[in-house]
């Protein structure tokens, strides 16, 4: 899981609800916008295997500043690159 501070403590809760064979980790970037979150995700994804799952949780910083369009563009660009 990669996000701004909204994801804090969520990894622990998700891990609690999964079997022990799963490992949940999170990267918290307080105050980060979607551009930073997506770039961090791209860097981390190079280390993953095909069976891994990435959750990108963000957008609140962009949408609260009326940057919804820009935030959505960063998400779309991230998806297109993968």
N, C-alpha and C positions, 0 to 999 in steps of 0.2 A: 504494500500500500504506500502510495506516495501522495502527499498532500501538504497543504498549509496546516496551521494548528488545529483545524477542525477534526483531524483524524487521531489526535492524541488519545491514547488509551483504547482505541478501537481494536488494534491488533490483539491486545490481551483478551478482549471480549470475544473476538472471532475465534482465536485459538482455543478458548475455553469450550466453544461449541463444535469443534472439529475433532476428528480422531487424532491420536498421538502421531500418526504417520505423516501428518501435515505440519508444516512449519510456516508460521505467519511472521512477517517482519514489516516494519514500517519506517519510512523516512519522512520526518516532519520538518517542514521548512516554514517556520512562523512568518506570517506576513507575505509569503510568496504569492505572486500572481500565477496564472495558468501557464504563461511562457516558461517561468522557472520550474514549475512542477513538471511540465511536459519534457523539458530538457533533462531534468534529473531522471525522469522515467526512461528516456532514451539511453542515457549512460548506463543505468542499472540493467536494462533489458539485455544488453550485450552479454551479461553474465548468466542469463537464465537458460534453462533447457526448454524443450518443446512442451513439456507437461506442466510447466509453471504458469501461474496466472498473475497478471498485474492489474491492480485496481488503482485508477487515478481518481482522486477525490479532490475536486477543487472548483473554483469558479466564484466563490462567495466574495473574494476580494475584488474581482473584476466587475461582478454584477452590482455590488454595493456602490461602486464608483461610476455606474452607468456605462461600463465598458463591456456590455454583454456581447456585442458583435465581435470585438477583438478577442474576448475570451473564447468564444465559439470558434473563431478562426484558428486559434492555437490548438484547440482540441482536434479540429478537422485536419490540420497540418500534421499533428502527431499520428493520427490514425492512418493517413495517407503514406507516411514514411515507413510504417510497419507492415 
